[in-house]
Amino acid sequence: MTDTIDAEARLDLYRTMVLVRLFEEAMLREYHADKGPGFDIGKGLVPGEMHLAAGQEPVAAGVCAHLTTDDAVTATHRPHHFAIAHGVDLRRMTAEIFGRETGLGRGRGGHMHLFDPDTHFSCSGIIAEGYPPALGQAFAFQRQGAGRVAVAVTGEGAANQGAFHESLNLAALWKLPVVFVVEDNDWGISVPRAASTSVPSNAARAAAYDMPGERIEDNAVEAVHAAAGRAVARARAGDGPSLIEVHTLRLWGHFEGDAQAYRKDIEDVPGRDPIPTYEKSLRDAGLLDDAAAAAIRESATERVEDAVTFAKESPVPDPAGALRYVFASGGVS
Amino acid sequence: MTATAERLTTSRAMVDGIAAEMARDESVIYLGEDVGAYGGIFGSSTGLLDRFGATRVIDTPISETAFIGLAIGAAVEGMRPIVELMFVDFFGVCMDQIYNHMAKISYESGGHVKVPMVLTTAVGGGYSDGAQHSQCLWGTFAHLPGMKVVVPSNPYDAKGLMISAIRDDGPVVYMFHKGVMGLAWMVKNRRAIGEVPDGEYTVPIGSARVAREGTSVTVATVSLSVHHALDVAEKLAEDGIDVEVLDLRSLVPLDREAIVASVRKTGRLVVVDEDYLSYGLSGEVVASVTDVDPGLLRAPVARVAVPDVPIPYAHSLEYAVLPRPDRIEAAIRAVAAA
């Protein structure tokens, strides 16, 4: 049954969420460590735009719990939580974020462009445009007949893009094994959902394409887990795509450096942090105590700091190689 | 390769190349709008549905972002899709998948992810289809890094370049001019029909072809303009102007060495390009020479291209802006006399 969840699975959800959070906190620390004086976005060991996913852990943890690394995930400009939950190698991912030659993309991609063929993970910095390639992965999987699925992730702002609607139509038309995930974190950068979207729930839009759609409120990780279980099972069985929208939380800014002056909900944001909430429910259920919680944090911290150290000790790309990999031959033509 | 050959139109030769690869490799599929029962509006997939069935020759909804993106994802997972954008003019509705995804995944992944796919698309004007259905736009694609861009002008190259494109481990944009396809319902040059060997053969991508040897003036061009240039060259030979016609065959990679070698011989250059004049192929060809040695040129270069104007509808206006034989002839005469 996909609606029941055993104790170990509940603890796994918690472990994944903690690992993601500690990773994002480490990125926050490293990102801001050397941006000064003032704030220079292009400066430091981790330069450029940085979109961190703190608060959105329940979505990735709940969905990816049902996947193996034979399944595909296409994520967004805010990809770390899904990459980690899907099992992308933490060292090589971190090295890519640090722009190192040992990174997933040998420093050519950056944090919005993480590609890992080992886990069929990718992401795109263009809103909604990660959906169509997921269709193609699902299309290839459908032909293989082995029950593999593709998970396509966007934010709620993406649901107003053409690529979103084209993808839902084609996936439903061809019964592709796709699970569409919409992370509704209330904000398209600074524009609230109410100012961008004509429907209260994107599940309604799923209905327009004759596929099941479900909206999960309150960033509830076990509800996400249950809904994703149904959607993944449906896709694996060859019954076609589903859509899950999760009302999640952007704990921090759109990107680092975003002062969030526009954000009227800022006062109550810390109180909506999903990790303490879930931790409390596990403690209440007798599944977690101080020692176990500390051990989970310690283990996650070790992995994160190991990845950060690996990244920092890795070589920066040789400028002489800037033109490599434009073409499949590895060369410039 | 067998020694036999038959005379085919460019469209049939293109389909012949696709069919040869589909027969050889199960992972090759063809998808796009009206590519099934219709056989492609410009004959790019005629007969493929009957031979390979609807699971491999697939009609899509009018939804270019979705189905081109789908081809990208399928390619990432090891298939070799050929996906058709019916008219290149439609790229506006799906360019993000093409230039931000198809073309960049190899680089962004540090070469760890390959995207072996072909994007076929019809280009070109000359039949009063107006400003949104007559453009070439190959310069736009060639400008953006990560895609090879091939532009066959004749049946032999259409087949050989198609097979090379399908076998390439990265994305190739294959741009076929409607006017070279040899369609029954459109005016055609006799060069749209030619000898095509049976079976498999490849034409390397990135290698120009000397379509006509000459000593007086180099005409560097692609696609339908090759036909016009050859016609003009025959005419000018009677006046003692010995034109060399270089069919570039691909914009990416551009065979700059062949351009320089030809100009080294003739010292005079005319570039003919059915794409827009500014910021495009014609300027790039000239730079290929001047970057190496401006002294190779004994006369100013002439560029015969579409002046920077939308393609007009009225026949008289359209022919005034396209690189028609009269404009090509005038340019060659001027450069030869300079």
Contacts between the chains, C-beta under 8 A, distances in Angstrom:
chain1	res1	chain2	res2	distance
A	72	B	73	7.8
A	72	B	77	7.6
A	74	B	73	7.9
A	103	B	110	7.1
A	104	B	109	6.9
A	104	B	110	7.0
A	104	B	112	6.9
A	105	B	107	7.9
A	105	B	108	5.2
A	105	B	109	4.9
A	105	B	110	4.1
A	105	B	112	7.1
A	106	B	110	3.0
A	106	B	111	7.3
A	106	B	112	8.0
A	107	B	110	7.2
A	108	B	107	5.3
A	108	B	108	5.7
A	108	B	109	7.5
A	108	B	110	5.1
A	109	B	107	8.0
A	109	B	108	3.9
A	109	B	109	6.4
A	109	B	110	7.0
A	110	B	108	7.9
A	113	B	104	7.8
A	113	B	108	4.1
A	113	B	109	7.8
A	115	B	105	6.6
A	115	B	108	6.2
A	115	B	109	3.6
A	115	B	112	6.3
A	115	B	113	4.9
A	116	B	112	7.8
A	117	B	76	7.9
A	117	B	109	7.7
A	117	B	112	5.7
A	117	B	113	5.5
A	120	B	77	7.5
A	122	B	76	7.5
A	122	B	105	7.6
A	122	B	113	7.5
A	124	B	100	7.4
A	124	B	101	6.6
A	126	B	96	5.5
A	126	B	100	5.5
A	126	B	101	7.9
A	129	B	65	7.7
A	129	B	69	7.2
A	129	B	96	5.1
A	129	B	97	6.6
A	129	B	100	6.8
A	129	B	101	6.6
A	131	B	66	8.0
A	131	B	69	7.2
A	132	B	65	5.8
A	132	B	66	5.2
A	132	B	67	7.8
A	132	B	68	7.1
A	132	B	69	2.0
A	132	B	70	5.9
A	132	B	72	7.1
A	132	B	73	7.1
A	132	B	97	5.7
A	132	B	101	7.9
A	133	B	69	5.1
A	133	B	70	7.5
A	133	B	72	4.8
A	133	B	73	3.7
A	133	B	76	6.8
A	133	B	97	7.7
A	133	B	101	6.2
A	134	B	73	6.0
A	135	B	66	6.4
A	135	B	69	6.4
A	135	B	70	4.3
A	135	B	73	6.0
A	136	B	69	6.5
A	136	B	70	4.0
A	136	B	71	6.0
A	136	B	72	5.6
A	136	B	73	2.3
A	136	B	74	3.9
A	136	B	75	7.1
A	136	B	76	7.0
A	136	B	77	7.1
A	136	B	79	8.0
A	136	B	81	7.7
A	137	B	73	4.2
A	137	B	74	7.2
A	137	B	76	6.5
A	137	B	77	5.2
A	138	B	73	7.4
A	139	B	70	5.6
A	139	B	73	6.9
A	139	B	74	5.1
A	139	B	79	8.0
A	140	B	73	7.1
A	140	B	74	4.8
A	140	B	77	3.7
A	140	B	78	6.7
A	140	B	79	5.4
A	141	B	77	7.2
A	143	B	79	7.9
A	150	B	73	7.4
A	162	B	65	6.2
A	162	B	93	7.7
A	163	B	65	4.9
A	163	B	66	7.2
A	163	B	69	7.2
A	163	B	96	7.5
A	163	B	97	7.9
A	166	B	61	7.9
A	166	B	63	4.5
A	166	B	65	5.1
A	166	B	66	3.7
A	167	B	65	8.0
A	167	B	66	5.3
A	167	B	69	7.4
A	169	B	61	6.6
A	169	B	63	6.6
A	169	B	66	7.0
A	170	B	60	7.5
A	170	B	61	6.3
A	170	B	63	5.9
A	170	B	66	4.2
A	170	B	67	6.6
A	170	B	70	6.7
A	173	B	61	6.7
A	324	B	111	7.1
A	325	B	106	5.7
A	325	B	107	5.0
A	325	B	109	7.6
A	325	B	110	5.6
A	325	B	111	3.8
A	326	B	106	6.8
A	326	B	107	5.2
A	326	B	145	5.5
A	326	B	146	5.7
A	327	B	106	6.6
A	327	B	146	7.3
A	327	B	148	7.3
A	327	B	170	5.1
A	328	B	106	5.7
A	328	B	111	7.6
A	328	B	114	5.0
A	328	B	115	7.5
A	328	B	116	7.2
A	328	B	168	6.9
A	328	B	169	3.6
A	328	B	170	3.4
A	329	B	169	7.3
A	329	B	170	7.5
A	330	B	111	5.5
A	333	B	206	6.5
A	333	B	252	7.5
A	333	B	253	3.9
